[in-house]
């Protein structure tokens, strides 16, 4: 089956240390898992492309398949794969790859991992990976056709990295970053003016995810800024919420071609990830639950 959306990224086992002292070791995850689950809530056929080491949870891969997420694009390596510390601090989150883990780029997918039927997808989402890996994928996907392509950064956009990032952003339609990942002067005061020089090539949307404070989306084509509010949930686990937002946003854009509707779906996907423990907990959320939450939150916003 040809997916509507293909999510490419890393399959990682996380060792998580929260700011309040809680620790969870050996949690199967990876941004690409959250993105796929966040998108699947809204109905599209979704496929995952990634590289699984011998130590990655087969239960997680089986769970994805049960949720209707295609796993034909997962390459299995007969050696341990990526493992990282996720360190939550008051000022943000750090990801630190373990010293005994293989190089990040080695376990990042390439265009050669894309099954032939996946190549006909209507959209592709590049989850956080080394910038060189994302650049190669963006270039290859641009040569393949005009499918919608979004990218979520692993390496921040700074004045120093801007030349390389421009090569990537000129080949994609959406850049979905956290506010920690865009470090450009003037961004807080006037995000649209600061980001306008990125326009060129295909780039239209830049989303700045602000965690508990919601976020801001800049539509560079229409020269407008759209804010979304914080998710009204009790946060159990913030891991993967931004990735779930990306999957929900792209799924909503595919279904409606309406940016407000896309943001709404991304917002709901993020909230549902926040109030569940890990990707395994998020996997238990159903499309019916997501639609109920979307209607409830839409009604509460209308009353506000």
Phi, psi and omega in degrees: 000134177280120178292154169286322184228133175245127178254124181247136179173193186266143171258115190232142169266124186257140166249112194252130175240115181272159183297335180272006176099351177293145179226134174230121184255145172067042181269119179291126181203221188118133182305325183296329178294312179296320179298316180296316180293321178297326177284319185298335180301337187254012167105341183289158170285128185236136174238149179247138174237122181193184182235121181256125174283171182294343181262001180282145187295117175289334176297323178294317180294321177294323177296320176301315180298320178295330178279002178087014177270125180291134181241015180294341181269010179267121177267132183259127179254138183277042178207159180302145184256210185286137174217137186215154169273134168252112185250114179265125178235163179305329182270001180143193185244141173244140171248122182236115179288137181295148185297331182268005179276154178291163177304140183305314185295329182295327180258023173260139182292157174239175180297334179293340179279354183281115176299151184306319181288334177292332182296343181266010181297155179277344180207153178226138177239123179263105178287168183305126177210169174308144185302322179297323178293317180294323179296316180296319179293316180298319179296315181295318179294324178296324178290332184285332183162204188245024177300151176292132181231129175239155181221136176245122190282151166259319179261135187292155174271113180232174176300324181287321182271357185304317180302316179290320179297326179297326177294325177286309188293335177290348183249003181235167182260335184216139177241113188246096189238157169279162181294337176288340187264359175237110186240073180242138181299135177089359186297317182293320183288320184208083184299321182296314180295323181292322184271345183305322179297346177284340180297144185140148188068229186259344191301127177239313187252135169233116178256133176248103182278125186246029175059235183296343181265013179084234180175179182225134173245130176256120174266100186290334180287319182261002177053052178220159180242133179237125178261148171235148187277173175294155178282126182279066182227163169274119187281121175262318183208113181282351182299125174087356183296318179295327177289320176298322175303314182300315178297317179295321180297311182295319178300315179295322178294319178299320185283329191234338189054029181237122188291324178295318178294323178294317178297320180300316180291322175297319180298314180293316178302317179297316181298320179292327175292321182298324186264013175235152183272114174067176179296328180296318177292318179298329181297337180281352179283136182254160175303325180295319177296320180295319180292320176299315179296320180299316181293319179298312182291323177298318180293320180293324177291324179294327180282338184291000000 
